[in-house]
Amino acid sequence: MNLVSSILPNPIEYLKGVGPQRGELLRKEINIHTFRDLLEYYPFRYVDRTKVEKIAHLSGMEDFVQIRGRIVHMEVVGEKRGKRLVATLQDETGRLELVWFQGWQWMQKSLRENVAYLVFGRLSQFNGALQMAHPEMDLLTEETSNGRQHLEPVYYTTEKLKARGLTAKAIGKLTRNLLEQMSPAEIPENIPGPVLQQFRLMPRAQAYFKIHLPATEEEAKQAQRRLKFEELFLAQIRICRLKIRRHKASHGFVFNAVGDTFNTFYNDHLPFPLTGAQKRVLKEIRKDTTTGRQMNRLLQGDVGSGKTMVALLTLLMAIDNGFQGCLMAPTEILAQQHLKGISELLKDMPVKVALLTGNVKGKARKEILTGTADGSIHILIGTHALLENEVKFHHLGMAIVDEQHRFGVAQRARLWEKNDTPPHILVMTATPIPRTLAMTVYGDLDVSVIDEMPPGRKPITTVHRTEFQRPQVMDFIKDEIRKGRQAYIVYPLIEESANMDYENLTKGYEEVKAFFPEPKYYISMVHGRQPQEQRETNMHRFVTGDTQIMVATTVIEVGVNVPNASVMVIESTERFGLSQLHQLRGRVGRGAEQSYCILMTGNKLGKDSQERVKVMVQTNNGFVISEKDMELRGPGDIEGTRQSGLLDLKLADIVQDRAMLAAARESAEKILEEDPNLELPVNKPLHDHLATQRSKSAWSKIS
């Protein structure tokens, strides 16, 4: 059917039983604007009202039951607030007491003795006898005498909707009104026939009818399965098409050679052999830069896995091909650390490296801008300062963004505009993203993973301690300081309660000072409310070893590399998510010595907090932790996903349905490989469906 003749785009107020006031409420409360929105407002569970039980057969072990019988007696009992209506229901096998504590006056007027009803409700025990409180009462008709013909769907509703009579049952009635008006032809198929057959999927129109009015649980399950697959499959088709378009449309520089700079460094100056994972990622990058298309690659790697070395070797590839490279970091201290590390590695090589941040002023700034513009500076490292209009490159071929989730899309895009032909892009993150989420959120990027740690690196020992054990924890820190080591003590940060956080931190700082008095010990304090200059100074004192302890909020989650620090104490661990705990733990374990992470909590923990602590103690693997984090918190809370617009799934769950997501991805890739423009007759349903959808342009700009 032509979409113009469909009723699905109609505003919801035009549906029988809605009207302007209810329509406005449905829009505000549950985002239902059109008939289509109501059709896609799925039930969250079902009640089986297809069976009718006999009273004598009830054991009391049932939950909800349905009975057919007559009311043979009714009376109001109790005094004042204890008043209630009690009715006796009788079928051919026995009697059951029904009771109403609320709204009993209305029920007393509505119910009639010696009239047959279909009664549905939850059983309970009272004085040794079975009873049903506040049951649903329907007059018995030919249609309902043997129960409903389908399972009864249950829909989410809100208090405001209930106040206007839009209960779960009323929403179900509106949905039935809609389905009665609709023809199956208004829901054309959108998945190619071979895919439907391969996965044994129910036809689309049938799935919409059956998800709202299933005859059996199996029917409901198959309808859900079909519609979940559709959501995931269409999302993957869109993402894969973006990737294909990007590869076709985006011209990039060709790096023809791996030349003297790269080879000299690799053969003579590499401080340690690369891991297999690092070599694999470099091959992927090398392949990307020879195609004539712009590389747009996400590099995931746990803290300490060697991403920076891959970044440096990638920059040397650019230099060998006559290009410049830049590396952008989210904080000044992290940019300085990159400068220090890269300059040290390249000290015997003819490669000029410079740093540009907001604090580089006057003559020094002018020299850097000139060197960048004339090409004499080969690698420019910096913060957001790299994005400024006055920063012009002679020939920028490779742009690398560290901790990419700290930069907004628009900010990152300004780097790409530094040339007429955009540079190759490598975005790096130490926040491991579960494979299922990466497939969805970063699906139009090429993803590389460093899943191997350099040899000889000692795993961080993680332990859980409670408030009772604080003196022993402080003694342990003293032992480590005696060995010449340093320690972090980190307090949680809740943005909506900045004052309370500041009080907690200053109180904690005073407690730490009581355990570690000056002049024997020196402590840095770092938090977000300090002026940036003071914060950078305090961090710098810890980096250089002038202070042995850093008391901080999570501002140090990214951006401090102190190989001498061997202890990370995380206060109020229960207030952190798993990925954040893992990031904080990654601040230690950067040197040759054994490092420790101590998770401090109160003496009583909730179930989720216990689970997080258990996972942290058991594993150092960031990818295992990120999967668990997504299971506990849901994908919407994972860093970087909110801006993607991709997780707007009504039925599918990318954690629970990860196998289905992988299958949908594989099917989408196969179809587009054979028919990129969806021109074959077999793909016409998919082509026509996508043509009717509004463009989701936000999806194309995730990197």
N, C-alpha and C positions, 0 to 999 in steps of 0.2 A: 504493500500500500504506500502511496505517496505520502511523505511526512506531513505535507500541508493539510491533508484530510484527517490526520490523527488528532485524537482528543488529548493526547499526553501533554502537549505544551500549554494547555488551558490553565489559567490561574486557579488556585485551589478553592477560592471562594465560590466558584461556579459549580462545584460538586454538590449534589443533593445532600443536605444535612450540615453544610458548612456555613456559607454566608459570610458577609464582610467582617463581622467582629471575630468569629472563630477563625476565619482565614488569617487575619492579622496576628492572632495569638499563635496559630500554627507556624507562621513565618518566624516570629520572634523566639518562640520557645524551642522548636525542634527543626527549624530551617526547612520547612515544607512550603514551597512557593507554588508548585505546579502539580498537576495530576501525576506527572512522571516522578516527582519527588516522593509522593505518597506511595506509588508503586514500588519505589526503591527504599522505602522505610520498612525494613524487614523485621519480622518477629524475632525475639531473642530466645524464646522457648515455646513449647507447645504443651497443651493439656489434653489428655486423651479422654474425649467425651463420646467416643464411638461405642463404648461398652456400658451396659446397664446391669448393676449388681442386684442381688436379692438380699434383703435385710438379714435373713437368717444365716446367710453365707458369710457375713462380715466377721472377720477375726479380730479387728482392731489393729492389725499389722499394716493395713493399707494406709496410704497417705490421702490423696483425693479420690473420692468415689462419686458415682452417679446412681441414683435410685429413682424408680418410678412408683408413685403411690398417692394416696389420698390423705388429706389432713382430716383426722377424726376428732381432734379436740384442740382448743386454743385457750390460754388464760394468761393474764398478767399477774406476776408474782413479785414479792419483795416490796420494800418501802423506799420512798424518796429516791435518792440516787441509785439505790440498789434495784430499782424496778427493771423488769425484763419481761419479754414475751416468750412463752414456752408453748410449742405446738407439738402434737404427736402425729408422726407420719406413719401410715400403715400400708404395707403391700400384702400379697397373698401369703407371705411367709412369716411376717412378724412386724414389730413396731420399733421406731427410732425417734428419740427426742431431738427437736430442733429448737435453737434458742437465739434470741436477738437482744443484745445489751444496748446497742445504739440504734436509733431510728426505729425503735419498736412501735411507736405510735403509727408511723406511716405503714409499717408492715401489717399491723393489726387491721388497718383500714383496707389494705390491698388484698390480703389473703382471705379465702373463703373455705369454710368447712365442706367436706364431702365433694370437693372438686379435685380432679387428678392433676398432679404436677410432675414435672421432671426436675429433680432436686440434685444440686451438685455442690460439694464442699469438702472440707477437710475434717476427718474424724478425730475425736479426742475422747478421753475417759473422764467421767464425773461420777463420783460415788459408786464406782465399780461398774457403771453402765456406759455404753457408747452414746456419744452425743455429737451433734454437728452445729457449730456456732456460725451465724451469719451466712447460711448457704445461699446460692443463687437459685431462684425459683422461676421456672418457666411453665406456663400452662401447657398441658400435654396436648399435642396435635398429632395428626397422622404422620407428619414429617418427623416429629421428634420422639415418637413412642418407642422406637428401638435405639434411641441415642442419636447423636449427630452423625452426619455422613462423612465428616472429616475431623481431623485433630483441630482443637481450637487454638489459634495463634495468640501469643501474649506479646504486647508491644510496650516499649518504654513510654512512660508519660511523665508529666511533672505536676506539682501541686497546683500551679496556675491553670493548667489544662483541665485537671480534675475539677477545679472550682467552676469551670464553664461546661461541665458535663462530658469533657473529652477524656474519659477513662480509657484504660487499655482496651476494654470491651467496645467502647464507642469508636475508637480508632479502627478496630477490627471491622466494625459495621461499615464505616466509611470506605475501607479498602474493598469490602465485598460489593458495595454500591458501584465502585469504580470498575471492578472486574466484570460485573454484570453488563456494564455499558460497552466494554471493550471487545474488539475482535482480535483473535490471535494474529491477524495480518498486520496489526499496528505494532507488533514487536518482531520485526524482520530478523532473520538469522544474521549473525555477524562473525561467526567462526567458520572457516572453510571446512567442507565436508570431511576430508581426510583426517583432520584434527579431531573432529567430533567422533569419528569412528575409532581412531587410535586410542582415545581416552574414554570411549563409551559414555559420551556426555549426552544428557537430555537435551532435546531441542530448546531453543531460547524461550519461545513463547510459553511452552509447557512449563518450563522452570519457574517463570514468574507466577503462573497460576498456582503451581504446586507448592511454592515456598509459602504462599499465604493460606492455601487451603489444601494441605496434604491429607490424603485418606489414611496414610500409615506413616510411622516414623521413618521407614526406609524411603518413602517418597520424599519426605522433607529433607532427608540426608542427601539424596541424589540431586534435588533441586539446589540445595546449598552448594554442593560440590560443583555443579555446572556454573553457577553464578560467581563463585570464588575464582574458578579457573578463568572465567571471562575477564574479571577485574585484573588479574595478574597478567594474563596473556596480552590484553590491550595495552597495559602499562609498558610491557616489554617491547611490544611492536613499536610504540611511540619512541621509546628510548633508543632502540636499535636503528630506527629510521633517522633519528637525530645524529647518531654516530656515523651512519653512512653518508648523510648530507654533509656533515663536517669534513669527512675524509675527501669527499668530492670537491667541495667548495673551497676549503681552506688551503691556500697555497703556502708552502713553507720553504725555508732555505734547505738546500741539499748539502749535507756534510759528506763530501766524497771520501775524505781520507781520515785514517787514524794516523796522525803524523808524529814528528819528532818530540813535541812537547809531551804528549800523552805517553809515548813509548819510553822516553827518558825517565819521566817520573815513575811510571809503572815498573820499569826494570831496575832503576837505581835508587829511588827515594821512597818507595812504598814502605811504611814502617812495619807492616805485618801482612801476611798473605791474605787475599780476599777470601771470604767464605763462598761456598757454591751459590748461595742465594744472591750475594752481591754480584757475582759474575753473570748470573742469569739475568738480573735486572739491567746490567750494563749492555748485554746483548740485545735486550728488548728496546732499550733507548737507542742503541746504535742502528737497529733496524728501522725504527721510526724516523730517524733523521736522514735516511737515504731515500725516502719515498717521494720527496717533493711536496709532501703535505705537512701542515703544521702538527707537530707532536703536541698532544694534550694528555699528559699522563699523571696519574695519582700514584705516589709511592708511599705505601704503608710499611711501617717497620717499628717494632717495639723500641722502647728507650734502650740505647746502647747497641742496637743491631748494626750500626755502621751506615746510616743514611747519609751522613755528612761526607763520608769518603766517596760514596757513589755520586753525590752532588759535585764534588771537586773534580772527579774524573770526567764527568759530563761537561763541566765548564772547560776543561782542557781540550776536549773534543772540539768545542766551538772555536777555541783559540787556534787550533791546528788548521781550521778551515777559514781563517781570516775574519772571525767574528769576535765580538766582546760577549761577556756574560755578566749577569747580576744575580745576587742572592738577597732576598728581602726577608727580614725577620721581624717578629711582632714587638720586640722590646729592644731598647738600646743595649742593655747588658748582654742579651743573646747575640746581637749583631757584633758587639765587641769580642765576644767569645769566638764567633765564627772567624773574625778577622785574625785574632791571635792564633787560632788553630791552623787556619789555611796559610797564613804568612809563615808560620814555623815550618810547615810541610814544604812550602815552595821557596824557602830561603836560598837554596842553591840553584834556583832556576830563573831564567830571564822572563819572569812573568810579574807584571806590576799589579799589585792589589791595593785598593783604597777603601776607606770607610766614610760613608756619608750619613749623618744623623742630624737631628734638629740642633744638637749642641756644637756642630762643626760650623764655625763662623768666620767671617772676615777673609783674610788672605788665604788661609788653608782651604776654605770652602771654594773660593774662586779658582784656586789651582786644581782642585778635584773636578769642578765643572768644566774647566778648560781641557783637562786630560781625558775626561769622559767624551767630550765633544770631538777632540782630534784623534781619539783612538789610542793614545799612548797608555791609558789605563785599560788593562785587559779584563780585570774582574772588579766590579764595584759591589761592595757589600753595604747594606743599609737597612733603615727602618722605613716607615711611611714616607720619609724624606725623598726616597727614590721616585715617588709618584709626582713630585712637584713639576710644574711646567718648565722650570728653568733647567731641569736635568735632561740634557739631550745627549744621545749616544751617537757615536760615529757609525757603528754597524752592530747593533744588538742582535745576537743570534740565539741566545739561550737565557731565559728568565726562570729562576728557581724561587719558589715561595715556601718558606719553612713554617711549620705549624699553621697550615693554610686556613683552618677554621677560625683563626683570629682576625682574618681580613674579610671585609664584605665583598660581595660580587663586584660592585661598582669600582671599589678600590683596586681590586686585582685587574680588572679590565683596563685600567689606565696604563698598566705596564705594557699590555699588548699593543697599545697605540703609539709606542715609542718609535716604531718603524712604519713605513708604508706596508711592507710585508711583515706580518706579526712574527715575533720570535717563537722558537719552540718553548713549550711550557712544561715544567716539572713542578707539581705541587706535592709537598711532603707532609706527612702527619705521623706523630708518635702516638696518636689516639687510635688504637686498633679498632677497625670497624668490622662488625661481623660480615661474613661473606654474603649472607642473604640481604643485609642492608646495603652493602656496597653495590650489589647487583641492581638494586632498585634506585638508590639515591645517586650513585655515581655511575649509573649504567651507560652514560654517553661518554665517559672517560675510559681510557685504557688503564687498567689497574695493575700495578706491580706490587709484589709483597716480598719483603725480606723476612723470611720466617726461620732464620737461623742466627744464633748468637756467635760472635767471634770466639775461637777456642781459648780456654784458660780463664774465661771470665767467671767469677764465682757467683752462684745464685744468692740473692739476698735472703737472709733468714728472717721470716716474719712470725711474730708471736703476738698473742692477745693478752693484755693485762687489764685489770680493773683498778678502780680508785684505791682499794685496799693495798694494792701492790706498788703505789707511787714511790714510796721511799726506796724500794729495791731498784726501780727503774732509774731514779736519779743517781743512785750509787753506781749503776751500770754505766751511765753517761760519764760519770767522773772517771771510771776505769779507762774508758775509751779516750777521754781527753788526756789522761796521764800517758797514754801511748802516743800522744801527738795528734789524735784525730779531732774531728769537729762534729757537731750535731745540729739538726733542725728540730724545732718543736713547733708544730703547725696547729693553728686553731681554725675552726670552721668559719665560713663567711656566708651569711644569709642577707642578700641585698635589701630585702624589705625591712630589715631590722638593723640598720647600720649602727645606731647608737648602742644597742645591746651587744653587738659584735665587738665594738670598740671597748666597751666595759669589760667583756670577757677576756679580750686580748690583754688589756692593761692589768687586769687582775691576775691573769696567768703570768704576765711578765714579772709582776711583783713576787709571785710564788716562786718562779724560777730563780729570781735574784736571791730569795731567802735560802735556796739550796746551793746557789753558786755565787757567793759574795765576791765583790771586787775588793782588792785588786788581784786576788788569785785567779779570778775568771773574768772574761769580758764578753758582753752579750750585745748583739745587734737586734733591733726591733724593726720590722718592716710591715707596713700595712697600706691599704689603698687610700687612706685619708691623709697620708703624709704628702707634702710637696714632692714632686717627682725628683727634684735634685737631692733632697734629703734621703729619699728612698734609694736612689741609685748609689749615694755615698755609703749608706748602711750596708747595702748588698756588697758593694766593692770591698768594704772592710772585712766582710766574711770571706769573700773570694780570695783576698790576699792573705788571710790567716790572722789578721789583727784581732778578730773576735773568734771565740771558740764555739759559741752557740748563737744560732739565729732563731729568734722567736718571731713568728710571722703568721699572716693569714695566707690564703691560697694564692696570693699574688706571686708566690715563688713556684707555682705549679709548672710554669714554663719559664725557662730563661736563666737558670743558674747551674753552672757546671763546676762543681767543686770536688775533684777526685779525692781530696783528703777527708771529705765528710763521710762518716761511716754509720751514723745513727739518724733515723728519721722517726720521731715520735709524733703520732697523729692523735690529737686530743678530740674527744667526742666523736669517735669514729662513726658512731651510729648516724651522724648527721651528713655523712658523705655518701655519694654514689660509688659504685664499684670502679668505674673507669677513672674517676677522680682520685680514688685511693691508689689505684695502680700508677697514675701519673705522678702523684706525690712520692710514692715509693721509689720511682725511677730517678729521683734527685740524688739517691745514694747508690752505692755499688758501681761507681765510675772509676775507681782506682783498683789497685792490685789486692788491697786488703779485704777481708771478710766484712760485709756490711749487714746492718740490721734494721728492720722496720718494726716498730712497737705500736700496736693498735690499742689505744686507751679508750675504755668505755665505762659507763656507769655499771653498777652491779646487776641491774636487770635490763635485759634486752628483748625487743620484740622479735617475732619470727623472721622477718626480712633482714633485720640487722644481724641476727645470729647467722643467717645464711651468707650474708656478705662477708662477715668476719671469717667464717669457715672457708669460703672460696679463697680469700686473700692468704690465709695461712697455708692452704694446700698447694697453691700453684703460683708461679711467676709468669705464666704464659698469658700475654696480653690478649690474644685472640680468644682463648678459652674464657677469660674474664669478661671480654666484651659480649660474647654470646650470652653468658649468664646475666650480665647487666641488662641486656635487652629483654631477657625472659622476666626478670624481676620488675623492671621499670616500664617496659614497653618501648617500641621504636621511636615514639614521638619525643622522648626525653633525651635521645642520643644527640650529642653535639653536632650541629650542622644540618640536621634533618628538617628543622622547621622551615628553613628558607626554600627547601626544594619543592614543596607543593606536591610531592609524590606519594605521601603516605595517607592520602585521602581515600582509604579503602573502607567500604561499608561492611563487607563480610569477611574478606580474607585477612589473615594475620600472618605477617611475614616470619614470625617465630614458629608458630604452630604449623603453618602451611609451607615450610621452607622447601620440602620435597616437591610440592606442586609448583612453587615459584621457579625452581630449577628446571622443571619439565616445561613450564610456560616459556621460559627464556630460550631453551633449546629449540622449541617449536617455532618461536618467533624468528630466531636467527636463521633456521633452515628455510623458512618461507621467503625471507627477504634476500637470502643468498641466491635463491633460484629466481625470484621475481621482485627485484627491489622497488619497482613502481606499482606493484600489485595490479598488473594488467591482465594476467591470465584469468580465464573465465572462472576457474576454481576459487580464485581469491576475490571475486566480485563482491560477495557479502561483506568481506572485511573492508575492501576499498570504499564501498558505499557508506558503510557505518562511519568510517574515519572522516569522510567528506562532510558528514552532518555534524560532527563534533566541533566545538569551538577550539581554536588553537590554544595549546597550553604553553605559551611562549616562555614562561618562567623556567620550564624544564631544560631549556637549551643552554642556560647560563650558570650551571652549577659550579664549574671550576672558576 
